[in-house]
């Protein structure tokens, strides 16, 4: 029986239903590598995971205890879009104790992970077509979110001459070529683990203020510093948009809870956006996160494990042949050149997973121009796993 006119019309209409152009962002390669590693494990292989920035330790005991108590006695519902008062107060207190900065609770916004914080910041501060400067190498989700929102990421290559940091001179030059609307930096950075010096950070913020640019500071790796001094952007300006998370130092990736500190002028716009996009962060995660601030001793012990892993990799990787490592000031990553072994880090990472059972992220995720020469190793796992990974790699590359 032939097609009816209705059948033909339905097929024609379906052919017109295509994904939006804004959805055509790059894949997050680290997550693709994790999926490939999980498939290998499902087939019976054993994989050492060094591909994602995920702590190997569980959430701190105080956070888990608070969550358990809430599960038994609590009722879970919506909260205020900016978060429960107890969590917002605890975050403000964190800035007093850690940085000596008095932050009004009214400027603190709890978010559904730092990812929601970036969405809210980009929507509140920028209009379609605005240009935002980023570093290359840098965290890939920045540029992908910006593109999906109709914004233009301006990736500026950084290198050893500035310790892989964005400088005031970079921004002034880029702004002269074509006006910017904002700048986003991370210190410690992903994928490099390098930090900006306080002087570089101060000069960069001053340049942004002179040029009338929003300054977005990704501080999610604060607390995980081994060399140098961490400094919040709030020390130099109250106009910065600061984004942080409980995922890294606090070992709460799956709880999807983070926070922002924003200028007063953005509080209500961000609250309106949060109300409509997310309603509120998860109540249980907010309760657990509030208690996590009381777990410093436990979290510092976890950090000591990262420091031991860092020392292990900084010793073993050069001996294996990775003779170009970026400074690992903080976070839990080593960004290493693979030039001794390959000119294609994606192929290198694929073979390393298949043949050695080690998952790591190729640099193309972080740097379109030079990433084929680099690979990122996360050392957030257990120390025995990191040692085994180095042994496997050494045997594989012999």
Secondary structure, 3 states (H helix, E strand, C coil): CCCCHHHHHHHHHHHHCCCCHHHCCCCCHHHHHHHHHHHHHHCCCCCEECCCCCCCCCCCHHHHHHHHHHHHHCCCCCCCCCCCHHHHHHHHHHHHHHHCCCCCHHHEEEECHHHHHHHHHHHHHCCCCCEEEEEECCCHHHHHHHHHCCCEEEEEECCHHHCCCCCHHHHHHHHHHCCCCEEEEECCCCCCCCCCCHHHHHHHHHHHHHHCCEEEEECCCCCCECCCCCCCHHHCCCCCEEEEECCCCCCCHHHCCEEEECCHHHHHHHHHHHHHHCCCCCHHHHHHHHHHCCCHHHHHHHHHHHHHHHHHHHHHHHHHCCCCECCCCECCEEEEECCCCCCCHHHHHHHHHHHHCEECEEHHHCCCCCHHHEEEEECCCCHHHHHHHHHHHHHHCC
